[in-house]
Amino acid sequence: MFWPSLVNLYILPFLIVVVITACRRFPFVAGGLLAICWISVFYSLLMGWNTGERVATLDIEGEIISLVQSNSDRISVDITLIDSISPHIVHRKLRLYWQQPPPEVSPGQRWLFSIKPKPITSILNQGGFNQQKHLLAKHIIGKGSVKDAKLLAKNLSYRENLIARLKPELAVYPSHALLLALLTGDKSLITNKEWQQLRSTGAGHLFAISGLHLSVVSLWLLLISQRVLYRLFPISSRRNWLLCLAFSASGALFYGYLAGFSVSTQRALIMLLAYICFSAFSRHSSSWERLLYALFIILLFDPVSILSASFWLSFGALSIILLTVSRYDSRKPITKISKIGSTGMIKRSVIRLKTAILVFWSLQWRLTIALGVIQAIFFQGMSLISLFINLILVPWFSLVLIPICLLSLLIFMLLSQLGMSVSGVFVLAAWAMEPVVALLNFSENLGFAWLILSDELIAGLILASLGCYLMFNIKHKYWRLLLPVMLLPLILSVVANYARSLDKASFARSALDNKRWQVHLLDVGQGLSVVIEHNRRGLIYDTGARYGEHFSYAQRALEPFLLSQGIIDIDYIIISHSDNDHAGGVGLISKAYPKALLVSDLWSFSQIDCRPKQFSWGKLKIELLAPKVALAGNNGSCVVKVSDDFSSVLLTGDIEKQAERALVNMNAQQQAEGYSQSRNLASRLLVAPHHGSDTSSTTAFIEAVSPELVVFPAGFRNRYGFPKKEVVERYQLQRIPSITVGQQGQVSVLFHQQTMKVRTYRSDFAPFWYNQVFRFGQIQNPE
């Protein structure tokens, strides 16, 4: 996950020679190099060899594998490419967006598409969701907009036909979406509200067919077949045992097929089949050995699965289970069970039940803590009620819901084949799902169900968890002394946040001696959002765009960034002008931070207008430079300069030549009247006007500002072609370096007295190989 770049294929033969040479004496080094070689080869096969050229349209043949999202007139689908590039080694996929599709579109169909290809890049910010990494983990190598499509074949698989028959039968039940997900792994009907409930309760794993489900199915089939075979055909050989294992494995395979062999299902299936194979061949192996074999097989067939959060959650959960079970295997209450032969069946059953409850409780709280830490690393938060939810739902799913649902499904399949009526088959399954739905609805009213954590708290939580593990598992007294040290960062962070919440004013005053401040330009596509951070307090300049009711960059990028950085106090929200790409998220941000002062000319309820004025903010000075009168359009953008005694940043919105000329004239007039240097346009950092449009950034304006760095807030490969080549050349003629947010991701500039340090997401915060992928089959080095 943290490798900076993959190996060039031309030097792979040399590395293979090194691997062979080092295999005997340095096996660990040889294994690591071999893994790097294989990931590089797999990535090349995945991305293809000759698909890197940028084209207007592309004709492809593909099979629809899932419907990702559907609206009234638009759908998004994932397709598997049908081509000659390694079809049996990797499954190369695309995510397509289809305006006004035909009504008969469904998974399993084969189409000939004419698409406008798009890169798999996504916005990249600290605390935000890395869609680029997520798509690569699912073998999705690109995106595209469907321009034309022709249906080639409707050869639906048995699974797709089954899902098509199940949907109308389940539609009569309120929990139909959850039932369909549990029966077939199809989660396309689950609403955003239900996803939010599953995330906040930590119950999402119960509806992703994985280790729990396959284990329950396999165990039930093993017990049933064992009872039947040993009663009807008693025999002293291992024949019955092998038949039971084969029946159990077949049932798990069929359930995995119904789940579409998703990534999580494949991992669980490989581990389960490895366990069954070891049992069938009577080969002695520890549970850890089986786990490592399964891990090896998964990484061999799909090395990019390490980018997936579910990979770490799955193996993290299994590791915790093995650690807990091995710990309790050696405890006396468990070992004494077999020695209590004379006390009777009741006492023996009570001891077994107590032991089972103790092991189950130990498993759940350990899983809650360990998986909570992994969850926090990937999702910037953790569920506070997952322990209690899983204590209730895991036994319910294992003993009641999964068996009833699968039995109902088998009856449905049998009756369908016989041509008989299937109405009412899932009544019992729907009844068994009702307590789950009620619990999820109840959790929705709990405001503390999901705890959002800053990066600082996550780091402290990781250290504290490691310290607790060392304390309970390593007996040496000196190791135990590490626990207070490893708990210290978490304690200090919690105390600091608590102190700020109690007395924010005094805490802020005591922190004003800190002369560091930061400017963060967030990656919000073709838009603008800037956060200025000073003493853990924030100023927001613009909020990015909003599209419809369900998507805004304020929710996807701005809020997660603020939370990850621990910025809980916003003092000012400045909105430059009314364009959607600047003001789209103001409603959401104003609601989230109601105490922030709104600076704008757009609304009558704004506390501060944009007329030229200045005021202090901690150790910083905020100057509103323009416009002198409220104007509509780009030239009415609120121009703001933020500075201290050494450094400054100029925020210009979408001003164009006319407004730049007015600022230059004002600057010349002020200098003639003897104003100090801090009152003119000169700034160390300039956020380029109008995203780098050729209607702005005039030579006179550039010379008046004379920045040490200019940042273009433009989206990657945006339709406007910003920043324009001629604009970039104007800055280059002045020997001013430039950075484009769409290419680098988030850009953060740290000012500390006379120093100015620049950090970008792709180069500094996450300089990993998967963040350098820009288009099909190519890796482009950031500027």
N, C-alpha and C positions, 0 to 999 in steps of 0.2 A: 504493500500500500504506500510505502514511503520512498520507493525508488524514484530518483529524479527523472530518469529517461531510460527507455528500453534500448537494447543492444542492436546495433546495425547488423543486418543479416550478413553482410560481407565478412564480418569478423567472427561469425559464429563458429566456423571450422576451427579457428585458433582456440576459442574457448573450450570447444569439445576436447581438443587435445590436452588442454590444461586439466579438464575434469578427469580424463582417463589417467593422466599422470599423477594427480593428487588423490585419486580414489583410495589407495591403500593407506597412505600416511596421514592424509588430511581429509577424512571422509566428510566432515561437516562443511569444510570449504568447498569440496567437490559437489556436495549436494546443493549448496546455495547457488553455485555457478550454474549447475544443471537446471535449477528452477528458473533462474533468470533467462537462460537460453530458451527454455520451453515456453515461458510466458511471452517472450519476444516473437517466437515462431507462431504461437497461437494467435497473438494479436495481429500479426501480418495476415494469417489466414482469415481471421475474422473481418478485418477491414477490407480485404481484397487487394489486388495488385494494381489495377489500372482504373481505379474509380476516383482518383484525386482531382481530376480536371473539373473546373467550374463550368457548368453548362446551364442553359436556360431551362430546358426540359429533358426528361430522361424517361425512356420506355423500359418498364420492368415487368416481370411476371412474378406473382407472389400469391401465397395462400394466407387468407385471414386466419389468425390464431386467437384473437381476442378483441372484443369491443371495449376500449378503454373508457370512453365517455360518450354520451349522446345528449344533444340538446334538440330543440325543436327543428332546426334546419341544418344541423352540423353534427358530425360524429368524428371521433378519432379512433383509429384501429391500429393494431400491431399486426404486421404481416411477416411471414418468413419468405425470404427471397428464394426463388427457384432458378438456380444458375449452375454453372459448371465449376464454380470456385469452392472447392472443398465441401460439397454438399453433405458428406457423411461424417465429417470431422467437427465442423462448427455449424451452428444454425444462425445465419446472418439475418438480422431483422431490421425493419424500418417502422417508424411510427408515422402514420399518414393522417392528415386532417382533410376531411371530405365535406365540402359544402353541398347541401341538397342531394344526398345520396339516394339511390333507389331504395324502395322499402324492403326489398328481399335480401339486403345485405346481412350475412350471418357468418360466424366462424366456420371454417372448413371449406369455404368456397375458394376457387382459384380464379384470379382476375388478371387481365393485362392492363396495367396502369400507365398512364402518361402523367408524370408528376413534375413539379418544380422542386428540385432538391434543396434542402436546407441543412446547415451544419448542426451537429449535436451539441454545440456550445450552449451554455445556459448562464444566467446571471450568477456571479460568484462573489459572495460576501461572507464575512465572518458571522457565524450564527445562522446563516441561511441554508436552505436545502440545495445540495449540489446535484441538480438533475443530470448533468453531464456524466458524473460518476455513476449515478443510479441507472442510467440508460446503458452504459457500457457493461455494467454487471449483468444486465439482462440481454446482452448481445445485440442491442439496438445500435446500429452504426450510423444512423442518420435519420432525418425527418424530411417530410415533404408535403406539399399541397397537391391534392388530386385535381388535375385539369380535365382528364377524360379517363374512362374506364370501360372495359369490355369483359363481360362474364364469360369465362372459358369452361368451367365445370362446376357442378353442384354436388360433387361426390362427398357428401357429408359423412363423417365417421360415425360409428355407433354412439360415441359419447355425445356428439353434437345433436344427433337425432333424439337421444334420450333427454338432453337438456331442453330441446324444443318441445318435447311432449310434457316435460315436468313443469315448465313455466306456467301454462294455463291451469294446471292442476293445483299448483301451490299458490296461485295469485289470490285465491279466496281467503287465505290466512294472513293476518296482520304481520306475521314474522316470516313471510315468504322469502324475503331476500336472505335472511340468515339461514333458513332451511336449505335454500339452494346452494349457498356457500358451503354448508356442512356436508351436503350430499355429494356434490360434484366439484367443489372447488371454484365454482363460477361466482365471483364477487361483484359482477358488473351491476347488479341491482341494489347493492348496499349504498345508501344515501350518505351525503357528507355528514349529516347529523349522527348517523349510526357509526360512521368511521370515527368521529370525534369521541363518541361514547366508548368505543372499543379501545381507543388510545388512552383516554383518561383513566380507565379502569384496569388497564393492563390485560384485557381479555382478548386482544386481537389474535393471539396465537391459537386460541380455541377455535377460530374459524378459518385458519390457514392449515390445511390438511398436512400434518407433519408428524413428528415422532409420537406425540400422544395418541393421535387417531390411529396410526398404523399399528402401534403397540397394542391398543385396545382391541382392534379388529383381529390382529394376529393371536393375541392371548385368548380371546373368546373362542376363535376357531380351533385353537390348539386344545383347549379344555373340552369343547364339545366333541371333537373328533377322537380325542383320547378316551373319553367316557364311552363313546359308541363302539370304537374298534376293540378296546380291551374287554368290553362286556360281550360283544357278539363273536369276536374271533380271538380268543385268548391264545397267545403263543409265546414261547420263551425267547425267540430271536428278536432282533431289533427292527423287524419289518414294520410292525405297527407304529413304532416311534418314528421311523423314517416317513411313513405315510402321513402321520400327524404333522410332522414338520413341513412336508410338501404341501399339504392342504392349507396350513397356516400361511406359508409363503405365497401360495397362489391367491389366497384372499387378500393379502397385503398388496400384491402386484395389481390385482383388479381394482382395488380402491385407489391405488396410485394412478391407474389409467383414468379412472373417473375424475380424478383431480387434475388431469391434464399433464401429469408429470411435471408439475411446477418445480422451481429450483429447490424450495424447502422440502417438497415431497421427495424429490430425487435424493437429497442428502439423507433424509430419514430412512428411505427405502434401502439405500446402499448399506447403511449401518445395521438395519434390521436383517437384511439378507446375509451380511457378513456374520452376524451372530448365529443365524440359523445354519449357515454352512459349517461354521466351527463346531456346532453341536452335532450336525449330521455326520461329520467325519471323525468325531470323537477326538479332535485335536485340542489338547489343553492350551488355553490361552487366557491371559488376564483380560479384564474388561478394558483396561487402558490400551492393551495391544490391539484389541478389536477397534477401539476408537481411532487409534493411529492408522490402522489399515483403511478404515472408512475415510479418514481425512486425506490420506494419500490418494485413494481412488478418485475422490471428488476433485482434488486439485489437479490430478492428472487429466481428467476429462474436461474440467472447466476451471482453469487457473484464475480467470478474472472474477470468480465468485467471491474472492477475498474482498472485493469492493462493496459487497452487499452487507447491509446491517444484519439481515436474517442469518447469514453465515456465522457471524460472531455470536449472535444470540443463541443459535442452535448448539454450536459446540461449547459455548459458555455454559449453557444449561446442562448439557451432558457431563461436562467436567464437574460441575457442582454436584450433580446427582451421584457420580462415581465417588467423589470425595466424601460425601455424606454417608453413602451406603457402606463404603469401606471403613469408615469411622465407627459405625454402629454394628458392623459385623463382629467386631472384637469386644463388644461390651457384654458384661456378664448377664444382664437380664435376657439377652437374646440367646446366648450359648446355653443357658440353663433350661431353655424350653424343652429340649430333647431329654433332659434328665428327670423331668417331673412325670414319671409314668404312673405312680401309685396314687397320686392326688386326685385323679379323676379328670374326665373330659371338660367339666365346667371350668375348673381352675386353670387348666391348660389353655382353654379358649380365651379366658380373661387376660392371661399374660400375653398371649399372641396379639389380642386386640389392643392392649395398652402399648405394646411394642410397635405395632403398626401405626398407631396414632402418634407416638413419639417420633418415629422416623418421618412420617408425613409432615408433621409440624416443623421438624428440623429442615426438611427439604424445602418447604415453602418459604420460611424466613430467609434461608440462605439464597434461594433463587431470587427472592424479591430484592435483596441487597445487591447481589452480583449483577443480575440482569438490569436492575435499576441504574447501576453505574454505566453499563454498556449503553443503555437507553439514553442516558444523559449525554454521553459522548456523541452519539449519532443524532439525537433529536433535541438537544438542549433542554431536556426536562425529564422528569420521572413521575410515575404515578404513586401517589401516597396511599391509595386504598387497594392497590393490586394484591397485597398480601391477603387481605380479608376476602376480596372478591374471588381469588383463586382457591382459597380454603373452602369456599362454598361450591364454586363452579367445577373445579377439577374432578371431585368425586361424582358430582351430578352428571357431567359429560361422560365419565368413564363407565359408570355403573348403570346409567339410565338413558341419557339422551342419545349418545352414539349408537348403542345397540338397538334402541327403538327406531331411530331414523334409518339405519341400514336394513333392519328387518322390514320396515315399511317399503323401502326402496326395492328389496328383493321381491316382495309380494306384488308391487306395482309392475316390475319388469315381467314377472311370470304371468300376471293377468293380461298385460298388454300383448304378450306373445300368443295367448289363447283367445284373444279377441273379446275378453270379458270386460265388464264395467269396472273402472278403477276409482270411481268417486268415493271419497271418504277414507281412502287408504292412509292418508297422512294426518288424520284427525288426532291420533294418539301422539304423533311426533310434534304436531303443533301445540298440543296441550303441554308436552314436556318442555317445549321452548318458552312457554309463557313465563315461568319464574325467571328465566334468563333475561327476557325483555323487561320484566318489571324491575329487576335489579339494575339493569343498564339505565332505565328511565329514572330510577331513584338517584343513581350516582350523578346524573346530569345536573341535579339541583345542588350538588355539593361544590361550592366554589373552590375548595382546596384539593379537589381530586387530582389535578395535574399541576405539578410544581415546576415552574420554569426557572432554570439555573443559569447563572453567568459562568463564563469560562473560568473565572477565579474560584468559584464554588465547586465546579466540577473537578478542577485540579486538586483542591483540598479534599474532596470526597474520595478521589482515587487514592491519595496518600493515606487517608484515614482507613479505608477498606483494606489496603495492603498491610497497614500496621496491625489491624485487628486479626488478619490472617496469620501474620507472623507470631502474634502473641499466643494464639490458641493452638498453633500447630508446631511451633519450634520451642522446645523446652529450655534451651540455653538461656541463662539469666540475662546475658548481655544483649541478646536479641530483643528481649522483652523491654529493655530500656529504650528501644527505638520507638515504641508505641506513643509515648507522650510527645516525642519530637514530630512524629508523622501526623499526629492529631492537631498540632499547633497551628498550621496554616488554615485548616478548616475552622477552628475555634476563633482565630483572629478575624477571619473573613465574616463569620456570622456575627461576631460582636460588633465589628465595624458597621455592618449594614443595620444592625439593630440600633446602634447609637445614632446613626443618621436618621432612622425612622422616628426616633424619640425626639430629637432636637436637631432638626436639619439646619436651622439658622446658625446655631453656635458651632456645629460641626463644619459648616461651610466656611465660617469666619476663621476657624483654626487652621483650615487647609489652604487659605489664600496665599500663604507664603510660597506655595508650589508654583513655580513660574513656567511649568510645562503646560502646553496645550496642543491639541491635535485637531487636524482637519481631515475628515473622512468623506471622500467622494464615493458614494455607493453605486454599484452596478445595477441600474434599473432600466436596462434596455435603452431605447431611444427616448431618454428623459433625463431629469435632473433631481437628485436628492443629496444634500450635503448635511453632515452632522459635525458641529464643532464641539469638542469635548474639553472641559476645563474643570478640574477638581471634581470629577465624577458627575458633573452637571452638563446639560446639553443645550445647544441651540440648533434648531433645524431650519435649513433653508430649502424649501420646496420638498415635495413628497413623492414625486414620480406619478405615473399614470394609473388610471383605474379603467377597467373594461367590464361593463355589466355589473351585476350584483355580487358575483362570486370571485372576482379576481382584482387585486390591486397590488402594486409594488410596495405600498405602505405596509400591507399585511405580510407580504412574502419576503421583503428585503429589509425595510426600515425598522419595523418592530422587532424582528429576531435579532438584528444587529444591536439595537439598544439594549435588549435583554442580555445578550451574550457578553456585552462589555460592562454590564452592571450599571448602566446609566438609567437611573430610576427617576431622576428629576429633570424635567425639561422646562426651562425658563422662558424661552422665546420660540415661536413658530413663525417664520417669515415666509410668506408666499409672494413670489416675484410678480406673477401675472396669472391670467385665468386659463391659459392653455392646459389641456388635460395632462400632458406629459410633465407638467410642473405642479399642478394643483389638484390632481385626481384623488389623492389620498388625504386631503386636509380634514375631511369629516371624521375619518377613522382615527387619525392622530389627535385631533382636538378632543375627541371623546375619550381616548386613552389617557390623555394628559390635560385634564380640565383646568389645572392651575396655570398652565402656560399662557403667556401673553401673546396674542395674535397680532402680527405686524403685517398689514396689507391694505391696499386700496380697494379691495373687491367687495367687502361686506361692511354694512353700517355698524355691526357689532364688533368690529376689529378694535382692539384697545389702543393701537398705535398705527397711525398712517405712515406713508412712505415719504412725506415731505422732509427735506434735508434737515437733519438734527443729529445729535450724538448723545450717548449716555454710556455709563460704565457697567461692566458685567464682570465682577470679581476684579482681577488684575488686567482685564482686557477692556478695550474701548471699541464700541460699536458705533459706526458712522453710517447714517443713511444719506447717500449722495444724490440720488435722483429717483424719480422725476420731480421737478419743481411744482408741477400741477399734475393731477391725476389724468392719465391717458389710457385709452384702450389699446390693445395690441402689444406687439413685441417691444416697442419703444417706451411703453409704460411700465416696463419691468423695474422692480425695486432693486436698485444697485446698492450693495452693502459692502463696507470695508470693516474688517475686524483686525485689530492690531494690539500689540503691546509695545514696549520700549525698543524692541529689536526687530520684530517680524510682523508681517501683515499678509492678509489674503483678501483678494477682491472678487466678490461674487456679482456676476453681471446679468444673470437671467438670459433673456433672448434679445438684448438690445442690438440694434443694427446701426448702420452708418450715421444716421441722423442723431440718435441718442449718443453715440460715441463722440461725434463732433461737439455736441453740447457739453459733454464731460471734459473734453480736451480744452475747450474755451474757458470753462469754469476753472479748470486746473491752472491755466495760464493766468487768469485774472487773479486767483488767490495767491499765486507765486509773486505776481506783480505787487500785490497788496501786503506782502511780507508774512504770509501764513507759514507756520512751521511745516517741516517735512511731513509730519504725521497727517496733515490735512489734505495732502495732494493725492494723486492717483497712484503714485509709485507703490508697488507691492511686490513682495518676494514670490508670492504664489498667485497665479491668475487662473480662474476658472473661465475658459474661453467663452466669449459671447455666442449665443445661438448655436451651440454644439459644433462650432467650426464651419458655419455657413459662409459662403462667399459674399453674403450681404453684410458681413460684420468683420471685425478684426482688421481695421484699416491700419496702414503703416503709422499714421500719426498717433492713433490710440495705443498701439504696441509700444512706440517710443515713449509715450507719456507714462505708461505703467512700468515699463522696463523690468519685467518679471525675471526671476531666476529659473522659473519652471512654469509651463502652461499645461493645463490638463483639459482635454476635450471630453466632455460628457456625452459621448456618442455611442450608440449600440453597435455591436459587431455586425458588419456587413448590412448596415441599415439601408433602407430603400432610397434615402436621400443622398447617399454617398458622402455623409459627414464623417470626419472633417474633410473638407475639400482640399485637393492637392495644392492648389494655389495658396490657400490659407496656411497650410503647414509650411510651405516654402517661405512665406513672409516671416514667420517666426524663426525659421532656420537662417534666413539672411541676417537676423539680429543675433544669431548664435544663442537662441533660447531653446533648450531641450523641451520636448513635448511627450506626453503620455496620453493614450486613448483608453478610456475606462472600459469600453467594450472588448478591447484586446487583452488588457491586463487584469480585468476584474476590479474589485475594490482598490482604491488608491488612498493611502493614509499618509499624511505628512505630519511629522512630529516637530514642533518648535520648542526649543529650550535655549533661552537667551539668544545667542548669536548662531546657534546651530539649526540646521534644517535637514531632517532625515526623511527619506521617501521610502515607503514600503508598499508593495502591491501584492494582490492575492496570488497570482500565478507565479510570481518570482520569489516571494518572501513568506507569506502566510501558509501557502500550500503548494510548494514548487514540485509537484509530483507529476509523473508521466501522464496520467489520465486527465490532468488539467491543461495539458498542452495540445490536446486533440482539437483541431478546428474544423476539419471537413473530412469527407470520405477518404480514408486511406492516407491522409497526410498529417504530419505533425509540423506545426509552425512555431518557431521560436518567438516569444513575445518581444516586442520592440524594447 
